[in-house]
Amino acid sequence: MTKIDRTPTKADFAHVTEWVFDLDNTLYPHHVNLFAQIDKNMTAYVSALLQMERDEARKLQKQYYLDHGTTLQGLMIHHGVDPNDFLEKAHAIDYSGLTAQPELGAAIKALPGRKFIFTNGSVKHAEMTAGALGILEHFDDIFDIVAADFVPKPAHVTYDKFMALKRVETGKAAMFEDLPRNLVVPKALGMQTVLLVPNNLEETVVEWWEQTSGDEDHIDFVTDDLAGFLAKVRD
């Protein structure tokens, strides 16, 4: 994993007027582990759909994630599931573990230009999450998996669709993500790229389907503190 070894300056982001943020494990810290609830729901969905034991269902779920970018895409391709039904059940979670983050909200609000949430989840999930964090009002729009025709990041076509729909100038854009592979295309398109990592990175066990290849030239910056990072960009 890339080390946290470069501090951003205002000059590094002086050209940026399009700010694009992933949602889960990016706008809130990894240790909150909100996604664990979604992950559990997805495993239960696969288990019920295919009449599998939980361990077997989880293994298939993660294989679909690895092969297709999301479990949903794999289920659509191989089993013809209704994506809306899947999203509703996967995101039936408790958001009470999230608390308002006024410093993050102030940092996002202070950024010049437009701000977007670009997620492989749903608009409803993004609204519930950002709302609980107290930052929803600072975003101009949300681009979700439905808008992407259910083709997830890191597919190039999905980034192209987002850029075209929102009229984003990639040379003036920055992308914030927690998954290295989702920054490959943004970097190739000329965006500034920032990877969010857990604040206890050395103690965090990264599961096999999330590990990186070691080739991380597509990552410009790494941080474990989004609010602090954005504050440095504006200082």
N, C-alpha and C positions, 0 to 999 in steps of 0.2 A: 504494500500500500504506500502511496506517495506520502512523504512526511510533510508536516506543517512547517515550511521553511521559507516562506516568502510573505512579507507583510504588504498589503496593498497600499497604494497612495492615491490621492485624488487624481493625479496625472494619468494613472493606469486606466481610469474609468471616465476621463474627461469627455470622451467622445460618445459615451453611452447615453442614449435617450430611450431605449427599449429594454425593460428589465423583465426577464422571464424566469419564473420560479416553479420548480416542481413542488408537489404538495407534501406527501408523506415522507417523514424523516428528513425533510428539508426546511419547511416552515416551522416545524417543531422539532425538538431534539430527539435523537434516536432512542434515548433512555425512556422516554415517555411510552414507547412501545405500543402505540395505538394500533399499528398495523397488525400486531399479534392477534387482535380480535378478528380482523378481516381475514387473516390467514386461517384462523380456526374455522371461520364460517365457510371459507372456500373448500377446506378439506371436508367439512360436513356435507357440502353440496355435492362434491365429487363422489363421496361415499354413498350418499343416497341415490344419486343418479345412476351409478354403475354397480350398485349393490356390492361394494367393496368394504373390506375391513379398513379401519382408519389408517393404519400404517401404510397399507398398500395404496389407498387413495391419496395420501399425502405424497408418496413417492411419485405417483403419476402427475399430481398437481404440480410438483416442482419440475418435473421433466417437461411438462407443457410450458411452464414459465421460461425455462431455459431455452427451449426450442422455438417458442413463438412470441416471447416478450411479455405475455400475460397468460395466466391460467385460462382466462376467458377465451382468448384467441384459439388456444388449443382445443377447448371444449366446443367452440363453434365449428372449427374445421373438422374435427373427428367425430363429433356427436350431435351437431346441429342444435345446440341449446339456444333458448331464447335469451339474448344478451341482457335485455331489460330485467327479466326475472332473476338472472344471476346477479346483476349489479344491486338490485334491491335487497336480496338475501345476504350478499357478501358485506354490504355496508350497514346492516342492521346491528349497530354497535352502540356502546355507551361512550359518549364524548366527555363525561364529567371529569376524566383524568386530565383534560386540557384546562389550562388557566390563562387568563388574559396576560398578554405580553406587551405592556405599554411601551417599553424601550424598543422592541422590534417594530411595533406600529409606527412610532415616531421616526425610526430610521427609514422605513419603507416610504412613509409620507414625504420625507425630505428628498427622496431621489427625484431628479429632474426627468420629465417625460412620462411615458406610459408604463404601467406595471401589469403583468399578466400572471395567472396561474395556468400552468400547462401540465396536465395530469393524466395518467392512465386510469384514474378513477372517474367518478361521475361528478357532475356539477353539484348535485345535492350533497355529496360527501365533502366536496371542496368548500361549499358554503357553510356546512355545519362545522367543519374543522376551523376554517378561517374566522368564522363567527365566534366560536368558543375562544379563539386566541385574541379576539378583539382587533383583528387586522383586515377584515373583509372589505370595509369601506375604502381602503387604500388601493384596491385593485380596480383596474379599468374593465377587465373581462376575465372569463375563465374558458379555457379550451380543454374539453374533456374527451374521454374515449368515445363518446357518442358522436361528437363533432368530427372525430378522426375516423368515422365509419368503422369503429371497433378495431382498427389497425394500430397497435400500440407503438410507443417509443420502444426501441431505437430505430424503427423503420424510417428510412429517408423520406418516403412519401408522406409520412405523417408530419414531419417537420415542414416539408414543402407546403402542405395543406394549411398548417398553422400560420406560416409566414405570409402566404397568399391571402388567406381570409382576414387576417388582422393587419395586413399591409406593413409588416415589420421589415425594416431595413437591417439586414443581418450585420452589416459593417458598423452599425450603431447599437448593437444589441449585446446583452450579457445573459448567460444562462447559468442558473444555480440548480444543482442536482446532487442527489446522494448516491447515484449509481454511475460509476465511471463510464460504462458502455453507452449511457444515454447522453454523454458529452462528445462522443466521436463526431457525429453529424454536425452539431452546432459549431464545433471548432473548424470543421472543413468548410462550413458556410461563412466563416469569418467572424464568428461571435467570440467574445471574451468568455471563458469558461471557469466556473468555480465549483469545486467538489466539497460537499458537506460531509463531515465524518463525525463519529461519536466522540464525545469529549474524554472518554476513557479508552481511546483507540487501542492502546497496547493490551488492555485487559478484555477487549471485546472479541468474541469468537465470531468470525465471519463465516456464515454457512456456505457450503460448497457452491450453491447456485448463485452466490453474490460475489465470488472472488474475481479478481481482475487478472488480466493476462500478464501484467508487469510492464506493458507498453503503454505509457501514460503521457505521451507527448501532447495529447489532446486536452490535458488539464493545465490551465494557467495558474490557478490558485487553489489552495486547500485550506479549509477552516473548520473549526469545531464550534464557532460562535458567530452565527449569522448576524445578529444585531450589532455585535462589536465590529464585524467585518464591514458592514454597510456604513457604520459611523465613521470608520477610518477613510472610506471612500469619499465621504462628504466633508471631512475635516480639511 
